[in-house]
């Protein structure tokens, strides 16, 4: 996924505390971070071609994160999607692949450095350590 264009990150999270934590952790990776509280909001902007989408499962609006990922995959099959949720049963490889996420990461205090590392590895950012 390495390219010369700037890394654009969509964070789809309705909890303002998690939004802020993820934004702080990823601020050194990209200055082009967009926040959404619903899958519908993210889908309205998917034409802006994000490099990475970090998607929660439980969201505001009518669709959950898995439904949003399915819809995203209809228009963009290559965007790197990480399902980032507190729902442990969603983390099975079968669910992650079935709904189109590339990775699953369970939210906890240890997850934030790993989230940054997952994104850096996915887009081959050498400066991301």
Secondary structure as GFF3:
##gff-version 3
##sequence-region A 1 129
A	DSSP	beta_strand	8	12	.	.	.	ID=ss1
A	DSSP	alpha_helix	16	26	.	.	.	ID=ss2
A	DSSP	beta_strand	32	36	.	.	.	ID=ss3
A	DSSP	alpha_helix	39	44	.	.	.	ID=ss4
A	DSSP	three_ten_helix	46	48	.	.	.	ID=ss5
A	DSSP	beta_strand	52	55	.	.	.	ID=ss6
A	DSSP	alpha_helix	65	75	.	.	.	ID=ss7
A	DSSP	beta_strand	80	85	.	.	.	ID=ss8
A	DSSP	three_ten_helix	88	91	.	.	.	ID=ss9
A	DSSP	alpha_helix	93	99	.	.	.	ID=ss10
A	DSSP	beta_strand	103	106	.	.	.	ID=ss11
A	DSSP	alpha_helix	111	122	.	.	.	ID=ss12
###
